[in-house]
Amino acid sequence: MKAKTIVITGASSGIGRAAADACLAAGYRVIATARAPGDLERLAAIGAVPVPLELTSSQSIAQAAALVRGASGGVVDVLFNNAGYGLQVALEDATPEALRRQLETNVIGPITLTNALLDTLRPGAKLVFNSSVLGVCVVPFRGPYCMSKFAVEAASDAYRLELASRGIGVHVIQPGPIEAQFRPNALRALEECLGDRTPRLDYGNHLERLRAVASTEGSVPAAAVAQVFLDIVEGRRTRPRYLVTRLARMAAYAKRALGSGFDRLARASEPVVERR
């Protein structure tokens, strides 16, 4: 039997790289995207087919889709929309440019790529989105990222309804804290967004958390998410959504149980203080 072809975006590190490693080890053919040439070389070295992709560029998306078609022979068994980053800034401090980039990278780009590859997904194929527990509940200083992940949740539901008649499964993975490059990337995005401006809110505690060397309490290795993804690929998991990490499950349960009462917990998790 011919090995399945798996397309994974954002495979330079973290969850994407762990998913690529897991799928290659299982004998699948992996087409993996990244932005930096060095990352693409490293993906080629482990046996993946590297494809450059910048999700904020429609031209790059079109070129990547064409390369995926050529490398896959026009048939993709699983598309994992994993690429993304977190803009962790208060909404009042978010610039229009920063908001556009967040939504283009996390929502619009993945949808555009998916649409460009939809006809390569045959009956039995799977479309997987990497969302977050922050696509279920909101905490302070994460507004832009939460917005993007709530949109990913809605997009996945729309695809699930609209692609059901074609026999394409749609799944969402909702990780909690993961040991990856997420925090350094989030810190860089925050600093770029704020620039030289003096924000109205005190970012002291938030910056301290993003700059911490130690992993967030309750974090798990990226391989834990990769295993859930591999289980979806191999049909061991068939539900629409999967929360990963104990903290993610607890937060999602609290949100369902408390409704708007969850706001109190969210405010306590990271106090919002105005500068004097």
C-alpha positions as MATLAB code, in Angstrom:
seq = 'MKAKTIVITGASSGIGRAAADACLAAGYRVIATARAPGDLERLAAIGAVPVPLELTSSQSIAQAAALVRGASGGVVDVLFNNAGYGLQVALEDATPEALRRQLETNVIGPITLTNALLDTLRPGAKLVFNSSVLGVCVVPFRGPYCMSKFAVEAASDAYRLELASRGIGVHVIQPGPIEAQFRPNALRALEECLGDRTPRLDYGNHLERLRAVASTEGSVPAAAVAQVFLDIVEGRRTRPRYLVTRLARMAAYAKRALGSGFDRLARASEPVVERR';
ca = [
       0.000    0.000    0.000;
       1.263    3.455   -0.910;
       2.303    5.533    2.123;
       0.017    8.397    3.021;
       1.115   11.910    2.123;
       0.983   14.293    5.075;
       1.327   18.071    4.660;
       2.389   19.941    7.806;
       2.739   23.720    7.936;
       5.022   25.482   10.395;
       7.328   22.492   10.800;
      10.534   24.330   11.684;
      10.153   23.700   15.424;
       7.704   22.880   18.190;
       4.516   21.022   17.377;
       5.047   21.081   13.616;
       8.540   19.605   13.818;
       7.420   16.995   16.350;
       4.511   16.026   14.075;
       6.869   15.721   11.099;
       9.239   13.525   13.107;
       6.375   11.283   14.288;
       4.913   10.867   10.802;
       8.288   10.125    9.216;
       9.018    7.548   11.913;
       5.657    5.913   11.137;
       6.630    5.583    7.477;
       4.527    8.376    5.984;
       5.599   10.781    3.285;
       5.831   14.249    4.815;
       5.692   17.571    2.986;
       6.699   20.199    5.531;
       6.646   23.974    5.280;
       8.813   26.608    6.911;
       9.941   30.143    6.140;
      13.696   30.225    6.783;
      16.083   28.531    4.323;
      18.012   26.940    7.190;
      14.850   25.350    8.558;
      13.956   24.028    5.117;
      17.408   22.450    4.847;
      16.979   20.772    8.230;
      13.589   19.388    7.195;
      15.107   17.962    4.023;
      17.864   16.369    6.112;
      15.347   14.353    8.177;
      13.582   13.074    5.054;
      10.724   15.552    4.634;
       9.945   17.350    1.382;
      10.589   21.012    2.245;
       8.300   23.750    0.936;
       8.797   27.470    1.647;
       5.658   29.192    2.907;
       4.842   32.650    4.244;
       1.176   32.694    5.233;
       0.854   36.483    4.988;
       1.717   36.385    1.280;
      -0.880   35.237   -1.246;
       1.904   34.704   -3.773;
       3.837   32.476   -1.375;
       0.689   30.472   -0.606;
      -0.002   29.923   -4.311;
       3.597   28.855   -4.920;
       3.541   26.521   -1.921;
       0.284   24.937   -3.089;
       1.806   24.329   -6.522;
       4.879   22.707   -4.956;
       2.678   20.510   -2.736;
       0.711   19.391   -5.792;
       3.872   18.472   -7.608;
       5.425   16.644   -4.659;
       2.227   14.767   -3.778;
       1.141   13.836   -7.278;
      -2.043   15.777   -6.642;
      -3.221   13.624   -3.730;
      -2.899   14.728   -0.086;
      -4.157   12.403    2.641;
      -3.816   14.787    5.598;
      -3.350   18.557    5.713;
      -2.237   19.845    9.116;
      -2.651   23.621    9.408;
      -0.232   24.063   12.287;
       1.717   27.241   11.470;
       0.975   30.303   13.569;
       2.140   32.483   16.438;
       0.671   34.339   19.399;
       0.349   38.116   19.607;
       0.025   38.497   23.372;
      -0.802   42.152   23.833;
      -3.742   44.024   25.363;
      -6.271   44.890   22.666;
      -6.001   48.621   23.417;
      -2.274   48.417   22.615;
      -2.644   46.336   19.437;
      -1.924   48.233   16.237;
      -4.026   47.589   13.127;
      -0.904   46.262   11.374;
      -0.183   43.793   14.187;
      -3.796   42.619   14.243;
      -3.805   42.083   10.477;
      -0.619   40.034   10.627;
      -2.012   37.908   13.467;
      -5.226   37.144   11.609;
      -3.512   36.673    8.244;
      -1.020   34.202    9.715;
      -3.345   32.244   11.976;
      -6.632   32.378   10.050;
      -6.710   33.834    6.549;
      -3.486   32.225    5.344;
      -4.405   28.701    6.485;
      -7.879   29.015    4.958;
      -6.380   30.257    1.678;
      -3.909   27.360    1.606;
      -6.643   24.863    2.469;
      -8.853   26.140   -0.338;
      -5.941   25.940   -2.768;
      -5.435   22.273   -1.854;
      -9.023   21.132   -1.310;
      -9.218   19.230   -4.563;
      -6.188   17.165   -3.519;
      -8.147   15.897   -0.492;
     -10.129   12.853   -1.593;
     -12.803   10.915    0.362;
     -11.186    9.601    3.523;
      -8.681   12.474    3.699;
      -8.351   14.568    6.846;
      -8.071   18.291    7.463;
      -6.559   19.148   10.850;
      -6.212   22.561   12.491;
      -3.948   23.365   15.409;
      -6.001   25.692   17.595;
      -5.522   26.268   21.341;
      -7.387   26.154   24.621;
      -7.378   29.931   24.070;
      -9.774   29.251   21.236;
     -12.177   28.147   23.990;
     -11.563   30.716   26.715;
      -9.938   34.152   26.961;
      -7.403   35.511   29.443;
      -5.908   39.032   29.671;
      -3.134   40.149   27.315;
      -4.007   37.422   24.794;
      -6.903   39.124   22.980;
      -5.479   39.102   19.427;
      -4.314   35.486   19.710;
      -7.626   34.387   21.242;
      -9.514   36.155   18.449;
      -7.505   34.235   15.868;
      -8.039   30.879   17.544;
     -11.776   31.450   18.060;
     -11.869   32.116   14.304;
      -9.969   28.870   13.639;
     -12.578   27.021   15.700;
     -15.377   28.552   13.610;
     -13.569   27.846   10.346;
     -13.066   24.202   11.291;
     -16.765   23.828   12.084;
     -17.693   25.410    8.750;
     -15.363   23.067    6.877;
     -16.716   20.076    8.808;
     -20.273   20.884    7.758;
     -19.421   21.777    4.187;
     -17.007   18.913    3.476;
     -18.974   16.107    5.129;
     -20.603   15.079    1.845;
     -17.122   14.662    0.302;
     -16.029   12.261    3.045;
     -13.311   14.576    4.398;
     -12.820   14.523    8.163;
     -12.103   17.784    9.974;
     -10.379   17.794   13.364;
      -9.073   20.415   15.794;
      -6.269   20.047   18.330;
      -6.464   22.444   21.284;
      -3.151   22.456   23.162;
      -2.483   24.057   26.499;
       1.074   25.075   27.479;
       3.642   23.282   25.319;
       7.424   23.192   25.623;
       8.269   24.951   22.362;
       9.363   28.303   20.904;
       5.919   29.803   21.451;
       6.859   32.163   24.276;
      10.028   33.583   22.652;
       8.054   34.148   19.452;
       5.217   35.755   21.429;
       7.696   38.020   23.234;
       9.193   39.139   19.930;
       5.731   39.866   18.490;
       4.765   41.825   21.610;
       7.924   43.937   21.531;
       7.489   44.648   17.816;
       3.871   45.681   18.387;
       4.609   48.018   21.305;
       7.744   49.489   19.753;
       8.742   52.660   21.597;
       5.225   53.379   22.813;
       4.415   53.521   26.518;
       1.440   51.192   27.031;
      -1.385   52.193   29.314;
      -1.288   48.854   31.122;
       1.549   47.448   33.220;
       3.098   44.517   31.355;
       5.508   43.647   34.165;
       4.099   40.246   35.156;
       3.251   39.347   31.569;
       6.746   40.154   30.316;
       8.307   38.254   33.200;
       6.340   35.157   32.240;
       7.269   35.438   28.558;
      10.960   35.942   29.419;
      11.120   33.071   31.911;
      13.628   30.333   31.074;
      11.649   27.609   32.841;
       8.595   26.133   31.137;
       5.136   27.183   32.238;
       3.805   24.962   34.997;
       1.820   22.105   33.468;
       3.651   22.273   30.138;
       4.172   19.080   28.161;
       6.580   18.313   25.304;
       5.479   19.062   21.750;
       5.639   15.304   21.138;
       2.427   14.949   23.181;
       0.529   16.989   20.593;
       2.297   15.140   17.774;
       1.021   11.852   19.180;
      -2.561   13.117   19.155;
      -2.058   14.217   15.562;
      -0.604   10.828   14.598;
      -3.579    9.119   16.256;
      -5.903   11.237   14.080;
      -3.892   10.337   10.975;
      -4.121    6.631   11.784;
      -7.795    6.694   12.740;
      -7.382    6.004   16.462;
      -8.979    9.360   17.254;
     -12.123   10.362   15.388;
     -13.696   13.127   17.476;
     -13.823   16.688   16.121;
     -11.749   18.186   18.974;
      -8.938   17.163   21.295;
      -7.716   19.163   24.280;
      -4.065   18.475   25.103;
      -2.588   18.977   28.601;
      -4.333   18.765   31.946;
      -4.402   22.560   32.239;
      -6.228   22.873   28.911;
      -8.849   20.342   29.978;
      -9.347   22.086   33.330;
      -9.679   25.534   31.735;
     -12.148   24.322   29.108;
     -14.237   22.561   31.759;
     -14.250   25.690   33.941;
     -15.354   27.811   31.001;
     -18.230   25.444   30.194;
     -19.280   25.185   33.842;
     -18.930   28.836   34.823;
     -19.852   30.657   31.629;
     -19.204   34.375   32.132;
     -18.203   33.532   35.704;
     -14.929   32.336   34.190;
     -13.940   36.013   33.878;
     -13.053   36.077   37.574;
     -10.597   33.218   37.136;
      -9.155   34.802   34.019;
      -8.541   38.128   35.736;
      -6.896   36.373   38.664;
      -4.591   34.401   36.368;
      -2.912   37.580   35.165;
      -3.942   40.772   36.971;
      -4.491   43.845   34.787;
      -2.977   46.970   36.307;
      -2.980   50.438   34.752;
       0.215   52.471   34.861;
       0.047   55.452   37.189;
];
